[in-house]
Amino acid sequence: MSARQLAIFTCSSLLLSLTGASDITVLPTKYKADSSFANYTSHGNAACFTLDQNRPLITLDYGTEVGGFPFFDVESLSSAVQIEAKYTETEPGLEAPFGDGPWTFTNGLSNTFRVETFNVTSTGKVESFFIQGGLRWQNLLLLTEGSVRICQAGIRSGNDRTPVNELPGFFESSNNLYNEIWALGPRTVQQACIASNTAPSTWEVTSDGVYLRGQQPAQSVIGASFANYTMDFHTKIVRGGTGWKVAAGVGGFGPYFVLASEYPSGSTFVNINRTIVPPNTLAVGYGWNLVNQTSLTTGKVNHYPLPFDIKEGHWYGISTTINATGYGVTVNGTDIFVAFNDLQIVSGSTGSSGSLTGGTWGFGPYQDQIALVKDVEVHAQNGTLIYNNPMTSSSVLEEFGVMTSNHSICLDGAKRDRLVWSGDFVHTYRVIQSSTGRSDFVTGSLKYWLDRQALDSSEYRGYFSMSPAMGQSAKYVNTYDSFGLLDYQLFFLDAFAGYYRNSGDNNFVLQHWKQIKKGVEAVLSLIDEQSGLAVATDIGAFFSGSSNGTAVSALLAHTLSRVAEIASVVDETDVASRWTRSADSIKDAIRDQLWNSHLGAYAADLSDLTEQSITGTAWAILSGVSNSTQAESSIATLSSLRLGIGYKTSTSVSNASTTDLAPFLSGFLLEAILQASRNSPSASQARVTAISVLLDQLWAAMVTQDEYYTGGAWEYVYPDGRPGLDLYTSHAHPWAAAPTYVLTEYVLGIQATSAGFSEWAFRPAILDVNVSWARGRVPTPNGPIRASWQLGHNDTVQLNVCGPNNTTGIVSLPFAVESYTVNGETTAGDNFGVRVSGGSCADVQIVRK
């Protein structure tokens, strides 16, 4: 652990105080009131600071990623004041007007906006109603005259902050950079995995309707198939305005209407954006919100002034009618027509209903606004009442997908989309296995998808929802219609099989076997009868490679082999044999059709045998399609994919400065190279180079630049080492954390070879990695495996390992051995393999030939 890591987490551990069943208080590590930063605490006491006209701004640095409910404690104030809080993962986001937000897509059970304002009228604790997703940096800005003294500011968090060196799994080596890279994984899953009942609903149901604070609108599942209707409701603006949608996808993409109040003095925030939402005006945009995150396209916002003042605290009747040319809005009898031609229709979104006139309705005011909504009615074009909801029952939380999260689940990232992506989990569960050991997050996430398998009546029969949001009900899985990435089905099945390999959890397998079997049978349809390779169907596409390609075909073969092992466990040997034969057939088809001897690698797909991809190379090795010669050749040809600090995904991708390098896909490549190294009897310059590109450059960028550092793994990276996708990029994204488990499984060298680690291997890859010693521990159901190795003088290697009870381990190395000593007893010969019985240790020293 580096000095920076140790300082941050030693400080954090001193600052964590229990505030509830699972909540902790996380305080900043540093703060800046003038030109330089100072430590936030001294001898365990938090710093106090005063905001006034001479010093209105304080910047808080939490050191690493944290998410939760922001708060500050007011010790004294001269008069009522307004304070603006801004949040961001990276320091440059503090300079952006909206921080590194606002977020799009779903409601997410968190704050859509990264800027919020507080009206402070008395001393005591001030806390945000909403969770803020992951952040490292925060500004507090005094907006009004007066002064306020704050003696504690922080985040009330339901996320784990255990220091990485105290986790059940740990890795440490002679290479401190690699140690920092390993630590990205556990810190990422600590913040991206959300424990049950720590993310409450963002809606409050009252006898006067739902009480809604400014937030990404949440949509009713009932109206997903409706079109050309009129939606009526009553609303009372509590502060600033009210907002709603019609003709929207259930994800929220569509027209968005915001009615702003007259902004009465006394209750109106001084920083309200009167350009985006002028007073007494209907603002209408098209897309996710009136303003999207800085990197995403936002359509123009149209403004329609009302001929009267919109009063706060008064009920208004609002009607919105969808017709062939636009939307007719009526506010207390005053008509406004929003023509399609007046809107800037942005497209290309997975959340769209696909129609300007079809789709559901939703509710959510704009930033810092608050409103009540009740008595929603929907009438068909012929006037028939087709929906009626007083909005006073808790059932609206399920209908609008904003239920309190009662599952322990892992999200795609700590701050942004906050969706439960199944494909990402193929890396996430292995990071957890290698570090935090939180099997509740693994089973909780798997169960979340298992509960959301498409109905038999669906065209996606057998598939599992790939990206359900927190708060959504499983019974509406077909309505949310999140199945489109076909290789994400494969990644999910692979993760299920991987969980069984690590846990030996027979009960979990037996409980869900029928669903898994149905899911496997569904993906068998991806095998093309003519080519024998994997092809996309008309209901989806691949993310990690193209149809008739090496990557997706090898992934399908690999997945079938893995789930065939589970079929054997449940005594369905005929099924296991059939799936194994299919896997072998796919592998043969890849070898026969996609190996390009002139290229020296497996081609990306049949359409262009000269194109190479990192996923094709990776999955050809990981699935066993490549022999050792082909693997070595494929790794050597990665030079054609080199771009800046990493590898672009394929040779067809442009060499642009804004090309996104993909840690998610590069993670498979890193494992493939280390797998080849672990099985090779000699070192390889090609492997040394490729490993160095990935670890010393691509992932190194995530730990060597303090302005972008969060302690977590980045979603994308630009070739020059800056975060890809600009401020939009997630900086605590588990899909980018593969080095954590790769370093544990291959460099430390501990892997399960049978279910639940009842049998395991200690076989480190030491020939091609810039490491002279490594040590660590791996959690298993029977206790930790503790291991270490060190290179010595005169071609000696010292290895030590202790295994838990009820397990058996094998210590081995890929290269020839002249002699070896086990616990003081020397054996000559190169037939090296040491058996470690349960509960015992082995101290092994070898001499290489």
C-alpha positions, 0 to 999 in steps of 0.5 A, a space after each residue: 500500500 502506498 503512502 497516499 493510500 495509507 494516509 487516505 484510509 488511515 484518516 478515513 478509518 478514524 473518521 468513520 462513525 456509526 450513524 445507523 444500522 449500516 450508515 457511516 459518516 465520511 468526512 473530507 480528508 482536506 479542505 481549501 478555503 484560500 489558495 491551498 489545502 489543509 487537513 480537514 481533521 486534527 487529532 480526530 476533530 473536524 475543522 470549522 470554517 466560516 462562509 461570508 462575503 470575503 470567503 464565500 467558497 470552500 472546497 472539500 476533498 474526500 480523497 477517494 470515491 464516496 457516495 451517500 447523503 451530503 450534510 453539513 452542521 451549522 454552528 452559527 449564522 448571522 441570518 438565513 442564508 442560501 448555500 449551493 453545493 456542487 459535486 464531482 468525481 474529478 477536480 475539473 468538474 468543479 469548474 463546470 456549471 453543473 458539476 459533472 452532471 446532470 445525469 440522464 436515463 432513469 431516476 436511479 434512486 439518487 440525485 439527478 443533479 450534481 448541483 443543489 441549493 440549501 436554504 439555511 434558516 437555523 443552526 443544526 444539521 442540514 442534509 440532502 434528501 437525495 443520495 449523491 452518487 460517487 464523488 471525490 470533490 465538493 464545493 460549498 458556495 455562499 450565495 447570499 449576504 450574511 455569514 455561516 459557520 460550519 463545523 462539520 461537512 461530510 457524507 452519510 454513506 451506506 457504502 463500505 469504506 474498509 481499508 483495502 489492506 484489511 479486506 478478506 482478499 489482499 494483494 501486495 507485490 514489489 511493484 507499488 504501481 501494481 499494488 495501487 492498480 489492484 486497489 482500484 477494484 475493491 474501492 470501486 465495488 465498495 462504492 458501486 455495490 449498494 446494500 439492501 435498504 440503503 437507497 430509499 425511494 426518491 418519491 414521498 407519497 402523501 394524502 395530497 399526492 406524491 411529493 416530488 423534489 427536482 429529479 429525473 422524471 420517473 415513468 409509469 409502466 402502465 402507459 408504455 403501449 399507449 398513444 394519442 391520449 390526453 393526460 390530466 393531473 393536478 399539481 401544487 408547486 411548493 418551490 420553483 416549478 413542476 415537471 412531467 412527460 408524455 409520449 416517453 419511453 419507460 426509461 424517460 426519453 421524450 418530451 419534457 415539460 416544466 412549468 415555472 412559478 413566478 419565483 416569489 421573493 423570500 422562497 426563491 433561490 438566488 441561483 435559479 437559472 432563469 434562462 433555462 426556466 424563466 418565471 411564469 413560463 412553460 419550458 419544453 425540451 426533448 430528450 432526457 431532461 432540459 439539460 443533459 450531462 456536458 458530453 451528451 447532446 441536448 435539444 434546444 429548450 422552447 419557452 411559452 410564457 403564461 399570461 398570468 402568474 403561476 403561484 406557489 402553494 396553489 393547485 393547478 389543473 394541467 392537461 397535455 394532449 398528444 396529436 399528429 403535429 404536436 402537444 397541446 398543453 392547458 394550464 388552468 384553461 389557458 392553451 399552449 401548443 408545442 409543435 413538433 417542428 418547434 422542437 429539436 428532436 434528438 434521437 439515437 437513444 435506447 430509452 426512446 419510445 420510438 414515437 413522438 405520439 406513443 409512450 407513457 407519462 412521467 413526473 419530476 420537477 426540474 433542479 431544486 424545484 418541489 411539487 405535489 402531483 395528484 389525480 392523474 387521468 388519461 383519456 383515449 382519443 375518443 374520450 374514454 377514460 383509460 387510466 385513473 390514479 389519485 397518486 396517494 397510494 404506495 403502489 405508485 412507487 412500483 408503477 413508476 419504478 421508484 421503490 426503495 431498493 431491498 436488494 444488495 446489488 452492484 451497479 455499473 458505476 457509483 455515480 451515474 446511470 446506476 443501472 444493474 448491468 449484467 455484462 459488467 458483472 463478469 468482471 465485478 464478481 471476480 473483483 469481489 471474490 478477490 477482495 471484499 468477499 461480499 458474496 451477498 452482493 454476488 448472489 443479490 445481483 445474480 438474483 436480481 437478474 434471475 427474477 427478471 427473466 423474460 416471459 415465455 410469451 416474449 420474443 426474448 424468451 429465456 433472456 435475462 434483463 441486462 440493465 434493470 434499474 434500482 427501484 423497478 419491479 421484476 413483474 414488469 420486466 417485459 415492459 422495461 424491455 432491456 435485453 438487446 445486448 446478446 453477449 451480455 446474456 453470455 456474460 451473465 451465464 458465465 458469471 453464474 457459473 463463475 460464482 458456483 466455481 468460487 462458492 460451491 453453493 449447490 443450493 443456489 444452483 439447484 434453486 435457479 437451475 431451470 432458469 439457467 437452463 432456459 437461458 442457455 437454450 435461448 443463446 444456443 439459437 445464436 449459432 449460425 447453421 451455415 458458419 457454425 459461429 455466433 451471429 446476432 438475431 433481429 432482437 439484439 446486437 453484440 457489444 464485444 464483437 461482430 457476428 460471425 466473429 472470433 470474440 463472440 463465438 469464442 465467448 459463446 463456446 467458453 460460456 457453454 463449457 462453463 455451464 456444462 459443468 453445472 449441468 453435470 453437478 445437477 446430474 443432467 449429464 445428457 445436457 452437459 454433453 450436448 452443450 459441450 459438443 456445441 462448444 467444441 463445434 464452435 471452437 472448431 469452426 473458429 479454428 477452421 474459418 478465422 485463423 489468418 496465418 498472414 495476419 498471425 492472429 484470429 480475424 475479427 470476423 468473416 467479413 474481413 479476415 485482415 481485421 484484428 480485435 483485442 476481444 478476438 485475441 482475448 477470447 480465442 485464448 481464454 476459450 482454448 481456441 488458440 494453441 500456444 503458438 497462435 496465442 504467442 503470435 496473436 499477442 505479438 501482433 497487438 502492436 497493430 492495435 496500439 494507440 497512445 497508452 493502450 490498445 484500440 478495440 480493433 484495427 478498423 477504429 480510427 487513431 483519433 485523440 478522442 478514440 475511447 480506449 476500453 478497460 472493460 474489453 482490455 480486461 479480457 485481454 489482460 487475463 488472456 495474456 497472463 493466462 498464456 504467461 502462466 502456462 508458458 515454460 519460458 518468458 516472451 518479449 511480446 507478453 512483457 510488452 503487452 502486459 506493460 502497455 496495459 498495466 504500466 500505461 493504461 491502468 496506470 493513468 487511473 492512479 498517477 493523475 491526482 486531478 482525475 484520481 478517485 481511487 476507483 477504475 475508470 469507464 473509458 480512457 483517452 489515448 493521452 491518458 485523460 478520462 474518456 468521455 470527458 466529465 461523463 465518464 464514471 470513475 468508479 466503474 467495476 467493468 474496468 477493474 479486471 486487474 484486481 482479480 488478474 493480479 490475484 489469480 495469475 500474479 499471486 497465482 491462486 485459483 479455484 480448480 473445483 467448486 468452492 475452492 475444495 481444490 485449488 492451484 497455487 501457480 504464479 505467472 512470474 516470467 513476464 511480469 515486472 514483479 520480484 515478489 508477491 503475497 496476499 490472501 484469497 477468501 474461500 468458503 472454508 477460510 483464506 488461502 495465504 500465499 507468497 512467492 519471491 525470486 531469489 539468487 541463482 535461479 531460485 524461487 521461494 514459495 509459501 502457501 497455507 490452505 484452509 481445512 477441507 481443501 487441497 491445493 497444488 503448487 506448481 510452476 510452468 517451467 522446468 525445475 532442477 530440484 525443489 525443497 518442501 518444508 526442508 526435504 529436498 527432491 531432485 527432478 523436474 516433475 514438480 508439483 506439491 500437494 498441500 492438504 487442508 489446514 497445512 502450509 507448504 514452504 517450497 524452494 525451487 531451483 530452475 533448470 
